[in-house]
C-alpha cells in the first residue's frame, strides 16, 4: 500500500486530494496546525468526511525538527506540500510571516525528505502569482517569473527550491504552477467565493450590497477537485518536472457576477459597488494557463466548466446559509 503525506490537508485542496488518494488505496497522512485533532477542531470541518480514514499529524511546516519527525514517522512514498499562507492581501499584511512559512516550510520539508526518505516523490503547490504582471499571455512553464507580492515571491522561491533538490540532490521533486482554483471549500477572502456567498446572502435578505475592486480583471478559474487529479498524475510520471495547471480559459470578474447573480435571479448591477480600496496596487490584467505540457505528458484536462463550478458554489452557499453553517 502506498503512503501519502498531505500538508495543509484541512485547506481547500487537501480534502479533495485525500478523498482521491483514499479511493486509489493509499494510506493517507495529513498535517494540520493547532492542537485538537478530532472533529471538535473547527479547522477540520472541510475534511470531516474523510477524517476517520486518514492519519492526522499536528505541527508547523516552518519548524525543521517537526518536519523531520513527521517524515520519519509517516515514511511517505508521496509528499504533497499544499500548506501555505495563501492570498495576496494576507501576504502584504504579514510579509515576514508569509516568507517564513512558505519559503522555509518548503525548504524544511524538502530537506527532511532528502535526509530521511530520499526515494519519496515530492509535489510542491506553486501558483500563477509567480508571474505577477506577466508581459505575455497565456503563461507556460517558460514564462519569466515576475512576482509582485510577498506570496508570489515565496511561491517562486519554493519552485526554485524544488528544482534545486531535483537537479542537485536527485529528489523526485515536482512543482505545479497552479492557476486560480476554487470550490465550495475556498475561503471567502478569495474573490469568486466572496461573490457567491454575497449573492446567496443578498438573495436571502441577509446582505444589501457587495463592494469589489476592478471588475475587468481576467483570471483563469478552475475547480480544485479537478486540479488534485493533476497533482497525483504529475507524481506518477516516469520523470519529475514542473507543470502549469489551469483551464486555458479566462473570465472577467463581470462574467462571474453575471453568472452567479443570474443563478439566484438577481441583477448584480443593483447590488455591486466598485470601491477603490479593493483595487490592488499591482494588478495583473490577465493570467491564462497554457496547459499544453501537462496535456501531452499526463493526458490531464479539466472536467468542470466555468458556469457549472460557480453554480456548485452558489448552491453550496445557499444550503449552508439555510442550515446556519456559514
C-alpha positions in Angstrom: 0.0 0.0 0.0 1.4 3.4 -1.0 1.6 6.1 1.7 0.9 9.7 1.0 1.5 12.8 3.2 -0.6 15.9 2.6 0.5 19.1 4.3 -2.4 21.6 4.6 -4.9 18.7 4.5 -7.6 20.8 6.0 -7.3 23.6 3.4 -9.2 23.8 0.2 -7.3 21.2 -1.9 -6.5 18.8 0.9 -9.9 17.3 1.3 -10.3 16.6 -2.4 -6.8 15.1 -2.6 -7.3 13.0 0.5 -10.5 11.6 -0.9 -8.9 10.9 -4.3 -5.9 9.1 -2.8 -8.1 7.0 -0.4 -10.1 5.9 -3.4 -6.9 4.7 -5.0 -6.0 2.6 -2.0 -3.4 4.9 -0.4 -2.7 5.2 3.3 -3.1 9.0 3.8 -1.4 11.1 6.4 -2.4 14.7 6.9 -0.6 17.6 8.6 -2.7 20.2 10.4 -1.9 23.2 12.5 -3.2 23.6 16.1 -3.7 21.2 18.9 -7.1 19.5 18.6 -7.1 16.6 16.1 -10.7 15.5 16.4 -13.9 16.7 14.9 -14.2 19.4 17.6 -11.4 21.3 15.8 -13.2 23.9 13.6 -10.2 23.8 11.2 -11.2 20.3 10.3 -14.7 20.9 9.0 -13.6 20.7 5.4 -12.0 17.3 5.9 -14.6 15.9 8.2 -15.9 13.4 5.6 -12.6 11.6 5.5 -11.3 12.3 9.0 -11.9 8.7 10.2 -9.9 7.4 7.2 -6.7 9.4 7.4 -3.9 9.6 9.9 -3.6 13.2 11.3 -0.4 14.8 12.5 0.0 18.2 14.2 2.8 20.7 13.6 4.2 23.7 11.9 5.8 23.4 8.5 8.1 26.3 9.4 9.7 24.1 12.2 12.5 21.9 10.9 12.7 19.3 13.7 8.9 18.8 13.4 9.2 18.2 9.7 12.0 15.6 10.3 9.9 13.8 12.9 6.9 13.9 10.5 8.8 12.3 7.6 10.4 9.8 9.9 7.1 8.7 11.3 4.9 8.7 8.2 7.6 7.3 5.8 5.6 8.5 2.8 6.0 7.4 -0.7 4.5 10.6 -1.9 4.5 14.1 -0.3 2.0 16.7 -1.4 3.1 20.1 0.0 0.0 22.2 0.0 0.3 24.1 3.3 0.9 27.8 2.9 -0.1 31.3 4.0 -2.2 31.9 0.8 -3.5 35.0 -0.8 -2.2 38.4 -1.9 -3.8 40.5 0.8 -2.7 38.4 3.8 0.9 38.3 2.4 1.1 42.1 2.3 -0.3 42.3 5.9 2.4 39.8 7.1 5.3 39.8 4.7 7.7 38.3 7.2 5.3 35.6 8.3 4.4 34.7 4.7 8.0 34.3 3.6 8.9 32.3 6.7 6.1 29.9 6.4 6.0 29.4 2.7 9.7 29.5 1.9 11.2 28.0 5.0 8.4 25.4 5.2 9.1 24.2 1.7 12.8 24.1 2.3 12.5 22.2 5.6 10.2 19.6 4.1 12.4 19.0 1.1 15.4 18.7 3.4 13.6 16.3 5.6 12.7 14.2 2.6 16.3 14.2 1.4 17.7 13.1 4.8 15.0 10.6 5.8 13.0 9.4 2.8 15.0 10.3 -0.3 13.1 7.9 -2.5 9.8 9.7 -1.8 8.2 11.7 -4.6 7.6 15.4 -3.7 4.9 17.7 -5.1 5.0 21.4 -4.4 2.0 23.6 -5.0 3.1 26.8 -6.5 0.9 29.5 -8.1 0.3 31.6 -11.2 1.0 34.6 -8.8 4.7 33.9 -9.6 4.1 35.5 -13.0 3.0 38.8 -11.5 2.5 41.4 -14.2 3.2 39.0 -17.0 4.2 40.5 -20.3 2.6 37.8 -22.4 -0.5 35.6 -22.2 -1.0 32.7 -21.9 1.7 31.7 -19.5 3.6 28.4 -19.5 6.5 26.7 -17.8 9.0 29.0 -19.6 7.2 32.3 -18.8 9.6 34.6 -16.8 8.9 34.9 -13.1 7.9 38.5 -12.2 6.3 38.2 -8.8 4.7 41.4 -7.4 3.6 40.2 -3.9 5.2 38.5 -0.9 3.0 35.5 -1.6 4.2 35.2 -5.2 7.8 35.7 -4.2 7.5 32.9 -1.6 6.0 30.5 -4.1 8.6 31.4 -6.7 11.3 30.6 -4.1 9.6 27.2 -3.4 9.6 26.4 -7.1 13.3 27.1 -7.3 14.0 25.1 -4.2 12.1 22.1 -5.6 14.1 22.5 -8.9 17.4 22.6 -6.9 16.6 19.5 -4.9 15.6 17.7 -8.2 18.8 18.7 -10.0 21.3 18.7 -7.2 20.1 16.2 -4.7 18.2 13.9 -7.2 14.9 14.1 -5.3 11.8 13.3 -7.4 10.6 16.9 -6.9 7.8 18.3 -9.0 6.0 21.7 -9.0 2.5 22.5 -10.1 2.2 26.1 -11.2 -1.5 26.2 -10.3 -3.8 28.9 -11.6 -6.7 30.3 -9.6 -8.7 27.3 -8.5 -11.9 27.4 -6.4 -14.6 25.2 -4.9 -17.2 25.4 -2.1 -14.3 24.9 0.2 -12.4 28.0 -0.8 -12.2 30.7 1.8 -14.4 33.8 1.5 -11.3 36.0 1.1 -11.0 34.7 -2.4 -12.9 36.7 -5.0 -15.3 34.1 -6.5 -16.3 32.8 -3.1 -16.8 36.4 -1.9 -19.2 36.8 -4.8 -21.1 33.6 -4.5 -21.6 34.0 -0.7 -22.7 37.6 -1.1 -25.2 36.7 -3.9 -26.6 34.0 -1.7 -26.9 36.3 1.3 -28.5 39.1 -0.8 -31.0 36.6 -2.2 -31.9 35.6 1.4 -32.1 39.2 2.6 -29.0 38.9 4.8 -26.9 41.4 2.9 -27.6 44.6 1.0 -24.6 45.2 -1.2 -21.2 43.8 -2.4 -18.1 46.0 -2.7 -15.5 45.0 -5.2 -12.4 46.4 -7.0 -11.6 46.2 -10.7 -14.4 44.4 -12.5 -12.4 44.0 -15.7 -9.6 41.8 -14.3 -9.5 38.4 -16.0 -8.4 35.2 -14.4 -8.2 31.5 -15.3 -10.5 29.9 -12.7 -10.8 26.1 -12.4 -12.2 23.5 -10.0 -9.9 22.4 -7.1 -11.3 18.9 -7.4 -10.0 18.6 -10.9 -6.6 20.0 -10.0 -5.8 17.5 -7.3 -6.1 14.8 -10.0 -3.4 16.7 -12.0 -1.2 16.7 -8.9 -1.5 12.9 -8.5 -0.8 12.3 -12.2 2.3 14.5 -12.1 3.8 12.4 -9.3 3.2 9.2 -11.1 5.1 10.0 -14.2 8.5 8.4 -15.0 10.4 11.7 -14.7 9.9 14.7 -12.4 9.2 18.1 -13.7 7.2 21.4 -13.4 3.8 21.8 -14.9 1.3 24.6 -15.4 -2.2 23.6 -14.2 -5.2 25.6 -15.3 -8.1 25.6 -17.8 -6.7 27.7 -20.6 -9.7 30.0 -20.4 -10.1 33.4 -18.8 -13.2 35.1 -17.4 -13.5 38.7 -16.2 -15.0 39.5 -12.8 -18.0 40.9 -14.6 -18.6 37.4 -16.1 -18.5 35.9 -12.6 -21.1 38.4 -11.5 -23.3 37.8 -14.5 -23.3 34.0 -13.9 -23.6 34.0 -10.1 -26.3 36.6 -9.7 -28.1 35.1 -12.6 -28.3 31.8 -10.8 -30.1 33.5 -7.9 -32.3 35.6 -10.2 -30.8 39.0 -9.4 -29.3 41.8 -11.4 -25.8 42.4 -9.9 -25.7 46.0 -11.1 -28.2 46.8 -8.4 -26.1 45.5 -5.6 -22.4 45.8 -6.6 -20.4 48.9 -5.6 -16.9 49.5 -7.0 -14.7 50.5 -4.1 -11.2 51.8 -4.9 -9.8 50.4 -1.6 -10.2 46.9 -3.2 -8.1 47.7 -6.2 -4.7 46.2 -5.8 -1.6 48.5 -6.3 -0.1 45.9 -8.7 -2.8 44.2 -10.6 -2.0 41.8 -13.4 -4.6 42.1 -16.2 -4.8 38.6 -17.5 -3.4 35.3 -16.3 -4.2 32.4 -18.6 -2.7 28.9 -18.4 -1.1 27.2 -21.3 -1.6 23.6 -20.4 0.0 22.1 -23.4 2.7 20.3 -21.4 0.5 18.6 -18.8 -2.0 17.5 -21.5 0.8 16.0 -23.6 2.7 14.3 -20.8 -0.1 13.1 -18.4 -3.3 13.4 -20.5 -4.9 15.6 -17.9 -7.6 18.1 -18.8 -10.0 19.9 -16.5 -13.5 18.3 -16.4 -15.6 21.1 -14.8 -16.7 24.0 -16.8 -16.8 27.6 -15.5 -20.5 28.0 -15.0 -21.0 24.6 -13.5 -18.3 25.4 -11.0 -19.9 28.7 -10.0 -23.4 27.0 -9.8 -21.8 24.4 -7.5 -20.5 27.1 -5.2 -23.7 29.2 -5.1 -25.8 26.1 -4.3 -23.4 25.2 -1.5 -23.6 28.7 0.0 -27.4 28.8 -0.2 -27.6 25.4 1.5 -25.1 26.3 4.2 -26.9 29.6 4.9 -30.2 27.7 5.2 -28.6 25.3 7.7 -26.7 28.1 9.6 -23.4 26.6 8.6 -21.8 29.9 7.3 
